[in-house]
Amino acid sequence: MKASWKSAIAAGALGLAAALPAQAAYPERPVKVVVAFTAGGTTDKLTRSVSEHLAQQLAQPFVVENRPGAGGNIGTEYVVRADPDGYTLIVNSVGPIAVNPSLHKLAYDPLAYLVPIVQIATVPNVLVVPPALPIKNVDDFLEYAKSGKSLNYGSTGVGTSSHLSSFMLMQALGARDATHVPYKGADAVNDLLAGRLDFMFATAPSVMGQIRAGKLRAIAVSTDKRLASLPDVPTVAESGFKDFDAGSWFGYFAPKNTPPEVIAAINKGVNDALPKLKDEMLREGAIAVGGTPAQFDRFTHIEYEKWRAIVRQLDAKPQ
């Protein structure tokens, strides 16, 4: 009797399991990956490269969609408000995540409403000038900046590391009359090449081709270590400005409440892809990172505190 009762329970459980639909493996359909900047910039290039590998590994297209504007805030808010179903992700950078909350009155807190999945890379910024200018090193740049000439510098948007790197350097030089010209993304490099800008701090991958072709001259690197792909270019700190360190970074995020299995799948996919992309990224000036969601979460909070202090110290304002 007892055995019969147990058999009945087991049979019922098996019947219920058969009646329930099996949980499908993620992803079942194409995944949208938002880039909050224009096509052709570093965020866009890294996103397309890594997403291509994700598509191969997870057997679904990862479709990159550019939503630029407001220093990355437009694309970021779009993803914050998206359904947390794993089918809308964003590859974001230091500006929208760690800087903009201190510069803008945002309708959302990116640290609270986005889930860090995995860091793709760290990327130094490179101080570049058109070859026509008589600037070959930081000393030349200092002399030129203090000569009384009107200087225009570009950036990929207000609050981006490109903007604040230039702002920090001009403050350190005591040359505060330079005019900041913000762009939605990679278009700043085009105006620099055309001579409409005098200088900018650009992410290394976005200008490596122009530097190698002699169309732009690299003066200094913003991070505390030289870049392997530009070994002869000194850091700003080496050039006499101690503790100057203002690089950028990039990583995948998802809307808050995205299922853990989605986070795990994307994290694993990116970590599997990075070793295959490491050498290519290094040649272009990006350093592959990877790691766990918890590591990336800690990193974003450290970066938030760092840049909040810098914004307060420099009294940087949106333009």
PEVEN-V374650 format. One record per residue. N is the residue number from 1. SS is DSSP state (H for helix, E for strand, C for the rest). D_CENTER is the distance of its C-alpha to the mean C-alpha in Angstrom with 2 decimals. Layout:
N;SS;D_CENTER
N;SS;D_CENTER
This chain:
1;C;65.87
2;H;63.00
3;H;61.63
4;H;62.02
5;H;60.03
6;H;57.14
7;H;57.27
8;H;57.11
9;H;54.02
10;H;52.28
11;H;53.26
12;H;51.97
13;H;48.57
14;H;48.33
15;H;49.34
16;H;46.71
17;H;43.98
18;H;45.21
19;H;45.21
20;C;41.54
21;C;38.93
22;C;36.86
23;C;33.24
24;C;31.26
25;C;28.53
26;C;24.98
27;C;23.98
28;C;27.10
29;C;25.58
30;C;22.54
31;E;19.17
32;E;17.04
33;E;13.26
34;E;11.87
35;E;9.20
36;C;9.42
37;C;9.69
38;C;12.52
39;C;13.37
40;C;13.27
41;C;10.08
42;H;7.61
43;H;5.38
44;H;9.02
45;H;10.48
46;H;8.68
47;H;9.24
48;H;12.76
49;H;13.60
50;H;12.91
51;H;14.30
52;H;17.35
53;H;18.11
54;H;17.77
55;H;20.23
56;H;22.60
57;H;22.61
58;H;22.92
59;C;25.15
60;C;23.57
61;C;21.45
62;E;17.74
63;E;17.60
64;E;14.47
65;E;15.02
66;E;13.47
67;C;14.08
68;C;13.11
69;C;14.67
70;H;14.99
71;H;11.72
72;H;9.97
73;H;12.80
74;H;14.80
75;H;12.68
76;H;11.74
77;H;15.48
78;H;16.52
79;H;15.04
80;H;16.38
81;C;19.73
82;C;19.70
83;C;22.17
84;C;21.03
85;C;22.58
86;C;19.77
87;C;19.86
88;E;16.98
89;E;13.53
90;E;10.01
91;E;6.73
92;E;4.56
93;E;2.54
94;H;5.63
95;H;7.63
96;H;8.62
97;H;8.92
98;H;10.49
99;H;11.77
100;H;12.98
101;H;15.43
102;H;17.26
103;H;17.35
104;C;18.28
105;C;20.80
106;C;18.78
107;C;20.77
108;C;18.71
109;C;17.15
110;H;13.68
111;H;14.60
112;H;17.88
113;H;17.22
114;E;14.24
115;E;14.77
116;E;12.25
117;E;13.12
118;E;11.57
119;E;8.92
120;E;8.39
121;E;7.99
122;E;8.10
123;E;8.37
124;C;11.16
125;E;11.81
126;E;15.22
127;E;17.92
128;E;19.52
129;E;22.72
130;E;25.00
131;C;27.75
132;C;30.39
133;C;29.72
134;C;31.77
135;C;28.84
136;C;28.48
137;C;27.28
138;H;26.25
139;H;29.95
140;H;30.37
141;H;27.36
142;H;28.94
143;H;32.26
144;H;30.92
145;H;28.99
146;C;32.21
147;C;34.50
148;C;34.52
149;C;32.82
150;C;30.62
151;C;26.97
152;E;24.18
153;E;20.55
154;E;17.69
155;E;14.09
156;C;11.47
157;C;12.69
158;C;14.34
159;C;12.51
160;C;9.40
161;H;9.46
162;H;11.23
163;H;13.79
164;H;14.45
165;H;14.75
166;H;17.42
167;H;18.95
168;H;19.37
169;H;20.95
170;H;23.30
171;H;24.35
172;H;25.08
173;H;27.08
174;C;28.97
175;C;28.29
176;C;27.24
177;C;28.47
178;C;25.55
179;E;24.38
180;E;20.76
181;E;20.10
182;E;16.93
183;C;15.86
184;C;14.04
185;C;11.86
186;C;13.18
187;H;16.72
188;H;16.67
189;H;17.09
190;H;20.05
191;H;21.77
192;H;21.33
193;H;22.98
194;C;25.65
195;C;26.47
196;C;25.72
197;C;23.32
198;C;24.32
199;E;21.11
200;E;17.41
201;E;14.69
202;E;12.52
203;E;9.77
204;H;12.25
205;H;11.76
206;H;12.26
207;H;15.56
208;H;16.90
209;H;19.37
210;H;20.69
211;H;21.16
212;H;23.11
213;C;25.10
214;C;26.08
215;C;24.75
216;E;22.62
217;E;23.52
218;E;21.16
219;E;22.49
220;E;20.38
221;E;17.23
222;C;15.47
223;C;15.17
224;C;18.38
225;C;18.97
226;C;19.61
227;E;17.61
228;C;19.73
229;C;19.36
230;E;20.53
231;C;23.07
232;C;25.23
233;C;22.70
234;C;23.09
235;E;20.69
236;C;21.21
237;C;22.76
238;C;25.17
239;C;26.14
240;C;27.61
241;C;24.96
242;C;24.97
243;C;22.08
244;C;19.58
245;C;16.19
246;C;13.00
247;C;10.14
248;E;6.38
249;E;4.55
250;E;3.00
251;E;6.07
252;E;8.89
253;E;10.71
254;E;14.22
255;E;16.65
256;C;18.92
257;C;22.00
258;C;20.58
259;C;23.16
260;H;22.68
261;H;23.68
262;H;20.73
263;H;18.29
264;H;20.36
265;H;20.45
266;H;16.73
267;H;16.23
268;H;19.13
269;H;18.14
270;H;14.75
271;H;16.59
272;H;19.33
273;H;17.26
274;H;15.41
275;H;18.77
276;H;19.61
277;H;16.50
278;H;16.42
279;H;18.74
280;H;17.38
281;H;13.83
282;H;15.63
283;H;17.71
284;C;14.83
285;C;13.42
286;E;10.81
287;E;12.15
288;E;12.21
289;C;12.32
290;C;13.35
291;C;15.70
292;C;16.98
293;H;15.77
294;H;17.76
295;H;16.08
296;H;12.56
297;H;14.31
298;H;15.98
299;H;13.00
300;H;11.29
301;H;14.79
302;H;15.31
303;H;12.28
304;H;13.62
305;H;17.01
306;H;16.07
307;H;14.51
308;H;17.25
309;H;19.78
310;H;18.46
311;H;18.44
312;H;21.95
313;H;23.16
314;H;22.21
315;C;23.15
316;C;20.26
317;C;20.94
318;C;19.37
319;C;20.99
